[in-house]
Amino acid sequence: MPTKTLHFPSARHLQALYAGREENLAHAERVLGVKLTSRDDTLRLDAPDAALTLAEVCFNFLADARAQGLNIRTPDFHRIVDTFGRGEGDQLRALLAEPLVIPTNRKSIVPKTLGQKLYLQSMLKHPVVFGIGPAGTGKTYLAMAAAVSALLKNEVQRIILTRPAVEAGEALGFLPGDLREKILPYLRPLYDALHDMLDAEDVARLTEKGVIEIAPLAYMRGRTLSHSFIVLDEAQNTTPEQMMMFLTRLGEDSRMVVTGDITQIDLPRAKQSGLLEVRHILADVPGIDFHTLSGADIVRHPLVAQIIEAYDRYRNPITEGKS
């Protein structure tokens, strides 16, 4: 039987390609029809010619993806191997051929998972993108990075960041202080992300000039937002009416990204989430893309993924013995 030995810079480098789990190699053996033997910094492949070539291409792809900064986790590994096993590896290679690095003034931002890269690529290709997923998947952070990058490249003239102030019921007039003091607590996460990408002086200057606008969703009503990159955060807390109002603000040469976590809806029980509804309404509209991130895309502390998985199991128990 034909044999091929692949060499890598180190044993740790090789293990990173399959998330350091031997069961992942066993999965690749089943899917690709090859016997894999990992030893130190080498991976030996035993298989008929066609399967041998496929496995070699797959692991070379994994190495290239790792070199581009992709953090390969078990779900990523399975997704990649299964895609090659279906004969669709060209699609993944095309994705890798377009390295995605989002430059901002303070740092360059690189997607860390395959799901994040697909999401970021979608934002570059579609005028309207919905990023849906749990906490820690980078859905808002990457949208902000894309917005800042578009502004720095003069692709848009301004950035508009908004989110529903659910806790205040949008009745901000009853809160003490001026407008900025009223809305700051609800928009603080957006400011935090901005300060991670731009110098504080630039944020203050651009905000004062109106180039960067951060405001509650209620303040979008009646406007046409042209030549802008618009991000709606926490969209699970919009009503269907608010969602339609927001989407119809889209003006000439503008792009929109809508982010939300459908497991954390804070609306009163009697109100439907606009984010849940819009998927059924706009799923087939050209130019609009829905991208779902999962626990595999969480890039916060490793415990965050385990916490989310535990809540999912609690909320969606599987009845044993159920046929």
C-alpha positions in Angstrom: 0.0 0.0 0.0 1.4 3.5 -0.9 2.8 5.5 2.0 3.5 9.2 2.5 5.2 10.9 5.4 4.4 14.6 6.1 6.9 16.6 8.2 6.1 19.6 10.4 8.2 22.1 12.3 7.5 20.4 15.7 5.3 17.8 17.5 3.3 20.7 19.0 2.7 22.2 15.5 1.4 18.8 14.2 -0.9 18.3 17.2 -2.4 21.8 16.7 -3.6 20.7 13.3 -6.0 18.1 14.8 -6.7 19.9 18.1 -4.4 17.5 20.0 -7.0 14.8 20.1 -6.3 11.3 18.9 -10.0 10.6 18.3 -9.9 13.4 15.7 -7.3 11.5 13.7 -9.5 8.4 14.0 -12.4 10.5 12.5 -10.1 11.6 9.6 -9.2 7.9 9.0 -12.8 7.0 8.6 -13.8 10.0 6.4 -10.7 10.0 4.2 -10.1 6.3 3.9 -6.5 6.5 5.2 -4.5 5.1 8.1 -2.7 7.9 10.0 0.2 7.4 12.4 1.4 10.4 14.3 4.9 10.4 15.8 6.8 13.4 17.1 6.8 15.9 14.2 5.7 13.5 11.4 2.4 12.1 10.2 2.5 8.9 8.2 -0.3 8.3 5.7 -1.1 4.8 4.4 -3.8 4.5 1.8 -4.5 3.8 -1.9 -3.3 6.5 -4.2 -6.5 8.6 -4.5 -7.1 8.5 -0.7 -3.4 9.2 0.0 -3.5 12.3 -2.2 -6.7 13.5 -0.6 -5.4 13.1 2.9 -2.1 14.9 2.0 -4.0 17.8 0.5 -6.3 18.0 3.6 -3.4 18.1 6.1 -1.5 20.6 4.0 -4.6 22.7 4.0 -4.8 22.4 7.8 -1.1 23.5 8.1 -1.7 26.5 5.8 -4.8 27.5 7.8 -2.8 27.3 11.1 -0.1 29.4 9.5 -2.7 32.1 8.8 -3.6 32.2 12.5 -6.6 29.9 12.4 -7.1 28.2 15.8 -8.2 24.7 14.9 -10.6 23.2 17.3 -12.3 19.9 17.2 -15.4 21.2 15.4 -13.2 23.1 12.9 -11.2 19.9 12.2 -14.3 17.8 11.6 -15.8 20.5 9.3 -12.6 20.7 7.3 -12.1 16.9 7.0 -15.7 16.3 6.2 -15.6 18.9 3.5 -12.6 17.3 1.9 -14.2 13.9 2.3 -17.2 15.2 0.2 -14.9 16.3 -2.5 -15.5 20.0 -1.8 -12.0 21.0 -0.7 -11.6 23.5 -3.5 -14.1 25.7 -1.7 -12.0 25.7 1.4 -8.8 26.3 -0.5 -10.4 29.3 -2.2 -11.3 30.7 1.2 -7.7 30.3 2.4 -6.4 31.9 -0.7 -7.9 35.1 0.5 -6.1 35.8 3.8 -8.3 38.0 6.0 -6.5 40.5 8.2 -8.5 43.5 9.3 -6.1 46.4 9.9 -7.0 49.1 12.5 -5.0 51.9 14.0 -4.1 49.9 17.1 -4.0 46.3 16.0 -4.5 43.9 13.1 -7.5 41.6 13.7 -7.4 38.1 12.4 -10.3 35.6 12.6 -9.4 32.8 14.9 -11.9 30.1 13.7 -13.2 28.9 10.4 -16.7 30.1 11.4 -15.3 33.6 12.1 -13.4 33.7 8.8 -16.6 32.8 6.9 -18.5 35.4 8.8 -15.9 38.1 8.0 -15.8 37.1 4.4 -19.6 37.4 4.3 -19.4 41.0 5.6 -17.0 41.9 2.8 -19.3 40.5 0.1 -22.8 41.2 1.2 -24.6 44.6 1.9 -26.6 43.2 4.8 -25.3 40.4 7.0 -26.8 38.8 10.1 -24.3 37.4 12.6 -26.1 35.1 15.1 -24.4 33.2 17.9 -23.6 32.9 21.6 -21.5 35.1 23.7 -17.8 35.2 23.0 -17.9 34.2 19.3 -16.7 37.6 18.2 -19.8 38.5 16.2 -19.9 42.1 17.4 -16.2 42.6 17.6 -15.5 41.4 14.1 -18.4 43.6 12.8 -16.8 46.6 14.6 -13.4 45.7 13.1 -14.9 45.6 9.6 -16.6 48.9 10.2 -13.4 50.6 11.4 -11.4 49.1 8.5 -14.0 50.4 6.0 -13.8 53.9 7.5 -10.0 53.9 7.5 -10.0 52.8 3.8 -12.5 55.6 2.9 -15.0 52.9 1.7 -17.6 54.6 3.9 -17.9 58.2 5.3 -19.1 57.2 8.8 -19.8 54.5 11.2 -23.1 54.2 13.0 -23.4 51.8 16.0 -26.7 51.1 17.7 -28.4 48.8 20.0 -31.8 48.7 21.7 -31.8 50.1 25.3 -34.2 47.4 26.5 -33.5 48.0 30.2 -34.6 51.6 29.8 -37.6 50.7 27.6 -36.2 53.2 25.2 -37.7 55.9 27.5 -34.4 57.6 28.0 -35.9 61.0 28.7 -36.8 60.0 32.2 -33.1 59.2 33.1 -30.9 61.8 34.7 -28.2 63.7 32.8 -27.6 64.8 29.2 -28.1 62.4 26.2 -24.6 61.0 26.4 -24.9 60.2 30.1 -28.3 58.7 29.6 -27.3 56.2 26.9 -23.7 55.5 27.9 -24.4 52.5 30.1 -26.3 50.7 27.3 -23.7 51.5 24.6 -20.5 51.0 26.7 -19.6 47.6 25.1 -19.5 49.4 21.7 -17.2 52.1 23.0 -15.0 49.5 24.6 -14.5 47.7 21.2 -13.8 51.0 19.5 -11.1 51.9 22.0 -9.5 48.5 21.3 -9.1 49.5 17.6 -8.6 53.3 17.6 -6.7 55.7 19.9 -8.9 57.3 22.5 -8.2 60.7 21.0 -9.3 59.5 17.5 -12.6 58.1 19.0 -13.3 61.4 20.7 -12.5 63.5 17.7 -14.4 61.3 15.2 -17.4 61.1 17.6 -17.4 64.9 18.0 -17.4 65.4 14.2 -20.2 62.8 13.7 -18.0 60.4 11.8 -18.6 57.9 14.5 -22.1 57.8 15.9 -23.2 55.6 18.8 -26.9 55.9 19.6 -29.9 53.8 20.8 -32.0 52.1 18.2 -34.9 54.5 18.9 -32.8 57.4 17.4 -32.6 55.7 14.0 -36.3 56.2 13.2 -37.1 58.4 10.3 -33.5 58.6 9.0 -31.8 57.4 5.8 -28.3 56.2 6.5 -26.1 56.6 3.4 -22.4 56.1 2.8 -22.2 54.4 6.2 -21.2 51.1 7.9 -24.1 50.4 10.3 -23.9 47.9 13.1 -27.0 46.8 15.1 -25.9 45.0 18.2 -28.1 42.9 20.6 -30.6 42.5 17.9 -32.4 39.7 19.7 -33.9 42.5 21.8 -35.6 44.3 18.9 -39.3 43.9 18.2 -40.4 42.9 14.6 -41.4 46.6 14.1 -38.0 47.9 15.3 -36.2 45.4 13.1 -38.1 46.4 10.0 -37.6 50.1 10.9 -33.9 49.6 11.2 -33.4 47.6 8.0 -35.3 50.1 5.9 -32.8 52.9 7.0 -30.3 51.4 4.6 -29.2 54.2 2.2 -26.9 54.5 -0.8 -23.4 52.9 -0.6 -24.1 51.6 2.9 -23.5 48.3 4.6 -25.3 46.8 7.6 -24.4 44.1 10.0 -26.9 42.8 12.5 -25.6 40.8 15.5 -27.5 39.0 18.2 -27.7 36.0 20.5 -31.2 34.3 20.3 -30.5 32.5 23.6 -30.4 35.8 25.5 -33.7 37.6 24.7 -34.6 40.2 27.3 -37.9 41.3 25.8 -41.1 40.9 27.7 -42.6 37.4 27.1 -45.5 38.9 25.2 -43.2 40.4 22.6 -41.7 38.5 19.7 -38.0 39.0 18.9 -37.4 40.7 15.5 -34.2 38.7 15.1 -36.1 35.4 15.3 -38.7 36.6 12.9 -36.5 38.2 10.3 -34.8 34.9 9.4 -38.0 33.5 8.0 -38.8 36.7 6.1 -35.5 37.5 4.5 -33.8 34.2 4.1 -34.1 34.1 0.3 -33.4 37.8 -0.5 -30.3 38.2 -2.6 -27.6 40.4 -1.0 -28.6 39.4 2.5 -26.6 36.7 4.3 -27.4 34.9 7.6 -24.3 33.5 9.3 -24.5 31.4 12.4 -21.6 31.1 14.8 -21.5 28.3 17.3 -19.7 27.2 20.5 -16.8 26.2 18.3 -16.2 29.9 17.5 -15.9 31.1 21.1 -12.6 32.8 21.7 -13.0 33.9 25.3 -11.9 31.9 28.3 -12.3 28.1 27.5 -14.9 27.9 30.4 -17.3 30.1 28.4 -17.8 27.4 25.9 -18.4 24.9 28.6 -20.9 27.2 30.4 -22.9 27.7 27.2 -22.9 24.0 26.4 -24.1 23.2 30.0 -27.0 25.8 29.6 -27.9 24.3 26.2 -28.1 20.8 27.8 -30.2 22.1 30.6 -32.6 24.0 28.4 -32.9 21.3 25.7 -32.7 18.0 27.6 -32.7 14.8 25.5 -35.2 12.3 26.8 -33.5 9.0 27.3 -35.1 6.1 25.6 -37.1 8.4 23.2 -37.3 6.8 19.8 
